[in-house]
């Protein structure tokens, strides 16, 4: 299982590669780190937690329904991630 630093690095790599104004799904990060079906699904909670920490640090934005949401509030449901503009 990848550690927090590896997950955060993959989030940053993918969001930066996608570019400004474009977003990624957290499952893309999980699948890159653990390609097997059951493995990447187990990783999703850790990916979401790492994304929230990165958003709190101002490195990425968490999107819900296409709009940036406050990482300090409870983030539920489908989210996407993008590099902070």
C-alpha positions in Angstrom: 0.0 0.0 0.0 1.5 3.4 -1.0 2.2 5.8 1.8 0.8 9.4 2.1 3.8 10.9 0.3 3.5 8.6 -2.7 -0.2 9.3 -3.0 0.3 13.1 -2.7 3.1 13.0 -5.3 0.9 11.1 -7.7 -2.0 13.6 -7.2 0.4 16.5 -7.9 1.9 14.7 -10.9 -1.4 14.0 -12.5 -3.0 17.4 -11.8 0.0 19.2 -13.1 0.2 17.0 -16.2 -3.5 17.6 -16.9 -2.9 21.4 -16.8 -4.7 24.5 -15.6 -8.5 24.4 -15.8 -8.7 20.6 -16.2 -9.3 18.1 -13.5 -8.7 14.4 -12.6 -10.8 11.9 -10.8 -9.3 10.5 -7.6 -9.8 7.0 -9.0 -7.2 7.8 -11.7 -4.6 8.3 -8.9 -5.7 5.1 -7.1 -5.5 3.1 -10.4 -2.1 4.4 -11.2 -0.8 3.3 -7.8 -2.7 0.0 -7.5 -4.0 -1.2 -10.9 -5.8 -4.3 -9.7 -9.6 -3.7 -9.2 -9.8 -4.5 -5.5 -6.5 -2.8 -4.7 -7.3 0.5 -6.1 -10.8 0.5 -4.6 -9.2 0.0 -1.1 -6.9 3.0 -1.8 -9.7 5.5 -2.5 -10.1 6.6 1.1 -6.4 7.4 1.4 -6.4 9.2 -2.0 -9.3 11.4 -0.9 -7.6 12.1 2.5 -4.3 13.1 0.7 -6.3 15.3 -1.7 -7.9 17.1 1.2 -4.5 17.7 2.9 -3.1 19.1 -0.4 -6.1 21.4 -0.8 -5.7 22.6 2.8 -2.0 23.4 1.9 -3.2 25.4 -1.1 -1.6 23.0 -3.7 -4.7 21.7 -5.4 -8.4 22.4 -5.6 -11.2 19.9 -4.8 -14.2 20.3 -7.1 -17.7 19.2 -6.5 -20.1 19.6 -9.4 -17.5 21.6 -11.3 -17.0 24.2 -8.5 -14.1 24.5 -6.0 -15.2 23.5 -2.5 -13.7 24.4 0.8 -11.4 21.6 2.0 -12.2 22.6 5.6 -15.8 21.6 5.2 -16.9 18.0 4.9 -16.4 16.8 1.4 -18.8 14.1 0.3 -19.9 12.5 -2.9 -18.2 12.6 -6.2 -15.2 14.9 -6.4 -12.5 15.9 -8.9 -9.1 17.4 -8.4 -7.2 20.1 -10.3 -4.0 22.1 -9.9 -4.5 25.4 -8.0 -4.6 28.3 -10.5 
